[in-house]
Amino acid sequence: MAKLFGKWDYDGVEFSDKSIEQVVSLRPLTVPHSFGRHAKRGLQKLKVNIVERLINKLMRGGTGAKVGGKVIRTHGRLQGKKLRMTKVVEETFDKIQLRTKKNPIQILVNAIENAAPREGVTRVQMGGVSYQLSVDLSASRRIDIALRNIALSALMKNFDKPGSLSDTLADEIIAAAENDVHNSYAIKRKDEMERMAKAAR
């Protein structure tokens, strides 16, 4: 069976959240690159390897707006740089294994499960008045939010600072896997979303 980057087994990865397990692809691939074959088909991203989905989230051009009190502009330096981001994720996984002595695929899955919010809010307009309403999130949406926040946290912590992106990404994934509310941006965002949803019930 193929190993991720020729180093890590997909076998033995366990899920504590069965709803997330149904929509996470751990199809054995040595290099997580589907060459965009699922890009224009509805719900086909559920078939994309979860490591590749993390790589795709890292290829962003910056928000251009304040996120978490910071303005992130990467000026497109990461857009389309799939091989570069794949190398960053491989280095990240090396560091995760060195620090935790565990399979980094399992650590990533734990981080996603912990950082995935169960509730969110949507804006509803009725009679010219708009207000927020609490909604349950689908498993696919939960994974998207978790991956986005993990990637965004790594970019924000690395922005205009010394050190590598792989270091900040490893820090965030480990903190999220440990459910560390003090050091994980993704966990903080999850708690904030669920708090807003609870207030909008």
C-alpha positions as CSV (number, residue, x, y, z in Angstrom):
1,M,0.0,0.0,0.0
2,A,1.2,3.5,-0.8
3,K,2.6,5.6,2.0
4,L,2.2,9.4,2.2
5,F,5.4,10.9,0.8
6,G,6.8,7.3,1.1
7,K,6.9,7.7,4.9
8,W,3.6,7.5,6.7
9,D,0.9,4.7,6.6
10,Y,-2.8,5.5,6.1
11,D,-3.6,2.3,8.0
12,G,-4.6,2.6,11.6
13,V,-5.9,6.2,11.4
14,E,-8.8,6.4,13.8
15,F,-11.8,8.8,14.0
16,S,-13.7,9.7,17.1
17,D,-16.3,11.7,15.1
18,K,-18.1,9.3,12.8
19,S,-19.8,12.1,10.8
20,I,-16.4,13.4,9.8
21,E,-15.1,10.0,9.0
22,Q,-17.8,9.6,6.3
23,V,-16.6,12.7,4.4
24,V,-12.8,12.4,4.9
25,S,-10.8,10.7,2.1
26,L,-7.7,8.8,3.2
27,R,-7.2,7.2,-0.2
28,P,-3.6,6.0,-0.2
29,L,-1.5,8.3,-2.3
30,T,2.3,8.8,-2.2
31,V,2.0,12.4,-3.4
32,P,-1.4,14.0,-2.7
33,H,-2.1,15.6,-6.0
34,S,-5.3,14.9,-8.0
35,F,-4.4,17.5,-10.7
36,G,-7.8,19.2,-10.3
37,R,-9.8,16.4,-11.8
38,H,-12.6,17.0,-9.2
39,A,-12.6,20.8,-9.4
40,K,-15.8,21.4,-11.4
41,R,-18.0,18.6,-10.0
42,G,-20.4,19.0,-7.1
43,L,-19.3,17.3,-3.9
44,Q,-16.4,15.6,-5.6
45,K,-14.0,17.3,-3.2
46,L,-15.1,14.6,-0.7
47,K,-13.0,12.2,-2.8
48,V,-9.9,14.4,-2.6
49,N,-7.3,13.2,-0.1
50,I,-7.5,15.2,3.2
51,V,-3.8,16.1,3.0
52,E,-4.3,17.5,-0.5
53,R,-7.3,19.6,0.8
54,L,-5.0,21.1,3.4
55,I,-2.4,21.9,0.7
56,N,-5.1,23.6,-1.4
57,K,-6.2,25.8,1.6
58,L,-2.6,27.0,1.9
59,M,-2.5,28.2,-1.7
60,R,-4.3,31.5,-0.9
61,G,-3.5,35.0,-1.9
62,G,-4.2,36.6,1.4
63,T,-7.4,38.0,2.8
64,G,-6.8,41.6,2.1
65,A,-8.9,42.4,5.2
66,K,-8.5,42.0,8.9
67,V,-8.8,38.5,10.1
68,G,-8.3,38.0,13.8
69,G,-7.0,41.6,14.1
70,K,-4.4,41.2,11.4
71,V,-4.3,42.1,7.7
72,I,-2.8,39.2,5.6
73,R,-1.6,39.9,2.1
74,T,0.7,37.4,0.5
75,H,0.5,39.2,-2.9
76,G,-0.2,36.0,-4.7
77,R,3.1,34.4,-3.8
78,L,1.4,31.1,-2.8
79,Q,-1.4,31.0,-5.5
80,G,-0.9,28.0,-7.8
81,K,2.3,26.9,-6.0
82,K,1.1,23.4,-5.5
83,L,4.5,21.7,-5.4
84,R,5.9,24.3,-3.1
85,M,3.0,23.9,-0.7
86,T,3.3,20.1,-0.9
87,K,6.9,20.4,0.2
88,V,5.9,22.6,3.1
89,V,3.3,20.1,4.2
90,E,5.9,17.3,4.0
91,E,8.3,19.3,6.2
92,T,5.4,20.0,8.6
93,F,4.6,16.3,8.9
94,D,8.3,15.6,9.6
95,K,8.3,18.1,12.4
96,I,5.0,16.8,13.8
97,Q,6.4,13.2,13.9
98,L,9.6,14.4,15.6
99,R,7.7,16.3,18.3
100,T,4.8,13.9,18.9
101,K,6.3,10.5,18.0
102,K,3.0,9.7,16.3
103,N,1.7,9.3,12.8
104,P,1.1,12.9,11.5
105,I,-1.9,11.9,9.5
106,Q,-3.6,10.9,12.8
107,I,-2.6,14.2,14.3
108,L,-4.1,16.1,11.4
109,V,-7.3,14.1,11.7
110,N,-7.5,14.8,15.4
111,A,-6.9,18.5,14.7
112,I,-9.7,18.7,12.2
113,E,-12.1,16.9,14.5
114,N,-11.3,19.3,17.3
115,A,-11.4,22.5,15.1
116,A,-14.6,21.6,13.3
117,P,-17.6,23.7,14.7
118,R,-20.9,21.9,15.0
119,E,-23.1,25.0,14.8
120,G,-22.9,28.2,12.8
121,V,-25.0,31.2,12.0
122,T,-26.8,32.4,8.8
123,R,-28.4,35.7,8.0
124,V,-32.1,35.6,7.4
125,Q,-34.2,38.5,6.1
126,M,-37.9,38.8,6.9
127,G,-40.0,41.9,6.4
128,G,-37.0,44.1,5.7
129,V,-35.4,43.1,9.0
130,S,-32.3,40.9,8.9
131,Y,-31.2,38.8,11.8
132,Q,-28.9,35.9,12.5
133,L,-30.2,32.4,12.9
134,S,-28.4,29.4,14.4
135,V,-27.9,26.4,12.0
136,D,-26.3,23.0,12.3
137,L,-23.4,22.6,9.9
138,S,-22.9,19.6,7.6
139,A,-19.8,17.4,8.1
140,S,-18.3,18.7,4.8
141,R,-18.8,22.3,5.8
142,R,-17.2,21.6,9.2
143,I,-14.1,20.2,7.6
144,D,-13.8,23.1,5.2
145,I,-14.0,25.6,8.1
146,A,-11.4,23.6,10.2
147,L,-8.9,23.3,7.3
148,R,-9.3,27.0,6.4
149,N,-8.7,28.2,10.0
150,I,-5.7,25.9,10.4
151,A,-4.1,27.2,7.2
152,L,-5.0,30.8,7.9
153,S,-3.5,30.5,11.4
154,A,-0.2,29.3,9.9
155,L,-0.1,32.1,7.4
156,M,-0.9,34.8,10.0
157,K,1.7,33.6,12.4
158,N,4.3,33.3,9.7
159,F,3.5,36.7,8.0
160,D,6.4,39.1,8.1
161,K,8.1,37.1,10.8
162,P,11.3,34.9,10.9
163,G,10.9,31.2,10.7
164,S,9.3,28.9,8.2
165,L,5.7,28.3,7.3
166,S,6.2,24.6,8.1
167,D,7.0,25.5,11.7
168,T,3.9,27.6,12.2
169,L,1.7,25.0,10.5
170,A,3.1,22.2,12.7
171,D,2.5,24.4,15.8
172,E,-1.1,25.0,14.8
173,I,-1.9,21.4,13.9
174,I,-0.4,20.0,17.2
175,A,-2.2,22.7,19.3
176,A,-5.5,21.9,17.5
177,A,-5.0,18.2,18.0
178,E,-4.5,18.7,21.7
179,N,-7.6,21.0,21.8
180,D,-5.4,23.8,23.1
181,V,-7.7,26.8,23.3
182,H,-4.9,29.2,24.3
183,N,-2.5,28.4,21.4
184,S,-4.7,27.3,18.6
185,Y,-6.4,29.9,16.4
186,A,-8.6,27.3,14.8
187,I,-9.9,26.2,18.2
188,K,-10.6,29.8,19.2
189,R,-12.5,30.4,16.0
190,K,-14.5,27.3,16.5
191,D,-15.5,28.3,20.1
192,E,-16.4,31.8,18.8
193,M,-18.6,30.4,16.1
194,E,-20.4,28.1,18.5
195,R,-20.9,30.9,21.0
196,M,-22.4,33.1,18.4
197,A,-24.7,30.3,17.3
198,K,-25.8,29.6,20.8
199,A,-26.7,33.3,21.3
200,A,-28.7,33.2,18.0
201,R,-30.9,30.2,18.9
